[in-house]
Amino acid sequence: MSIVDKLKWRYATKKFDTNKKLSPPQLDQLLEAIQLSPSSIGLQHYKVLVIENPEVRAKLREAAYGQPQITDASQLIIFAAEANMDEAYGKNFISLVADIRGVERESLAGLEGMVLGTINSRTPEQLLLWAQKQAYIALGVLVASAADLGIDATPMEGFDPAKFDEILGLKEKGLTATVIAAVGFRADDDQYSKLVKVRRPKTELFIHI
Ligand SMILES: Cc1cc2nc3c(=O)[nH]c(=O)nc-3n(C[C@H](O)[C@H](O)[C@H](O)COP(=O)(O)O)c2cc1C
């Protein structure tokens, strides 16, 4: 199947088969795809929580308008944006680049100036919005990668972020729940899997200049 065929196969799963779980290698591959997601300057302005604990998921479901995917999917993935990006965050990133590429930190002075300049020129609200946009890019990579791997995924923003933050203790970690995805395998009787995809026609969606 081409990637386009796989994107036609995927859909926002409403009913998961509660007996089917991702194998450890499948979960690993999916998480590695998320890890490889691009982000602005490569800062990866978020953390990704993988939730399996049934009690925690029951609480999260209540904070997500009772949506069943929260408890019934194999795993719940939470993209939590960095809520307090600061100079220290930028400097840590530069240290990581130096370590991984095996270069002197000093040789990265130009990059460091750019990273810190970008962070310092933005208000806390702008920094949070910036971080949240990156989380959505990672969500997109997850959705497409899951389809490629034959795994079902539901991207979701129907939840109360403040309640999620409280249940998961995210504020203390300097994070805030931004967008989530339930991953697993569709139930045979999920009627949504049979619906014809609704997408605006290419002539309306694309503007060629
Ligand atoms: C950011 C985002 C948030 C979404 N939130 C929810 C949600 O809370 N619950 C849900 O069942 N579907 C949710 N969806 C799924 C969309 O409704 C679905 O992707 C869209 O209708 C297109 O259908 P398809 O993905 O099945 O092709 C969300 C999708 C995205 C991208």
The ligand as an SDF file (V2000), in Angstrom:
LIG
                    3D

 31 33  0  0  0  0  0  0  0  0999 V2000
   -6.6480   18.0980   16.4610 C   0  0  0  0  0  0  0  0  0  0  0  0
   -7.7860   17.1230   16.3360 C   0  0  0  0  0  0  0  0  0  0  0  0
   -8.6680   16.9550   17.3800 C   0  0  0  0  0  0  0  0  0  0  0  0
   -9.6780   15.9870   17.3120 C   0  0  0  0  0  0  0  0  0  0  0  0
  -10.4680   15.7460   18.4120 N   0  0  0  0  0  0  0  0  0  0  0  0
  -11.2780   14.6590   18.3990 C   0  0  0  0  0  0  0  0  0  0  0  0
  -11.9330   14.2400   19.5920 C   0  0  0  0  0  0  0  0  0  0  0  0
  -11.8070   14.8420   20.6610 O   0  0  0  0  0  0  0  0  0  0  0  0
  -12.7140   13.1250   19.5350 N   0  0  0  0  0  0  0  0  0  0  0  0
  -12.8670   12.3910   18.3810 C   0  0  0  0  0  0  0  0  0  0  0  0
  -13.5730   11.3820   18.4050 O   0  0  0  0  0  0  0  0  0  0  0  0
  -12.2640   12.7850   17.2300 N   0  0  0  0  0  0  0  0  0  0  0  0
  -11.4690   13.8770   17.2170 C   0  0  0  0  0  0  0  0  0  0  0  0
  -10.7990   14.2400   16.0680 N   0  0  0  0  0  0  0  0  0  0  0  0
  -11.0070   13.4590   14.8300 C   0  0  0  0  0  0  0  0  0  0  0  0
  -11.6340   14.2960   13.6910 C   0  0  0  0  0  0  0  0  0  0  0  0
  -12.9890   14.5000   13.9520 O   0  0  0  0  0  0  0  0  0  0  0  0
  -11.3850   13.5410   12.3860 C   0  0  0  0  0  0  0  0  0  0  0  0
   -9.9920   13.4540   12.1620 O   0  0  0  0  0  0  0  0  0  0  0  0
  -12.0270   14.2510   11.1980 C   0  0  0  0  0  0  0  0  0  0  0  0
  -13.4220   14.2750   11.3270 O   0  0  0  0  0  0  0  0  0  0  0  0
  -11.6710   13.5890    9.8760 C   0  0  0  0  0  0  0  0  0  0  0  0
  -12.0530   12.2260    9.9010 O   0  0  0  0  0  0  0  0  0  0  0  0
  -11.0110   11.0230    9.7370 P   0  0  0  0  0  0  0  0  0  0  0  0
   -9.8260   11.3610   10.6090 O   0  0  0  0  0  0  0  0  0  0  0  0
  -11.7560    9.8240   10.2500 O   0  0  0  0  0  0  0  0  0  0  0  0
  -10.6290   10.9290    8.3180 O   0  0  0  0  0  0  0  0  0  0  0  0
   -9.8320   15.2210   16.1270 C   0  0  0  0  0  0  0  0  0  0  0  0
   -8.9370   15.4250   15.0660 C   0  0  0  0  0  0  0  0  0  0  0  0
   -7.9130   16.3360   15.1730 C   0  0  0  0  0  0  0  0  0  0  0  0
   -6.9210   16.4660   14.0350 C   0  0  0  0  0  0  0  0  0  0  0  0
  1  2  1  0
  2  3  1  0
  2 30  2  0
  3  4  2  0
  4  5  1  0
  4 28  1  0
  5  6  2  0
  6  7  1  0
  6 13  1  0
  7  8  2  0
  7  9  1  0
  9 10  1  0
 10 11  2  0
 10 12  1  0
 12 13  2  0
 13 14  1  0
 14 15  1  0
 14 28  1  0
 15 16  1  0
 16 17  1  0
 16 18  1  0
 18 19  1  0
 18 20  1  0
 20 21  1  0
 20 22  1  0
 22 23  1  0
 23 24  1  0
 24 25  2  0
 24 26  1  0
 24 27  1  0
 28 29  2  0
 29 30  1  0
 30 31  1  0
M  END
$$$$
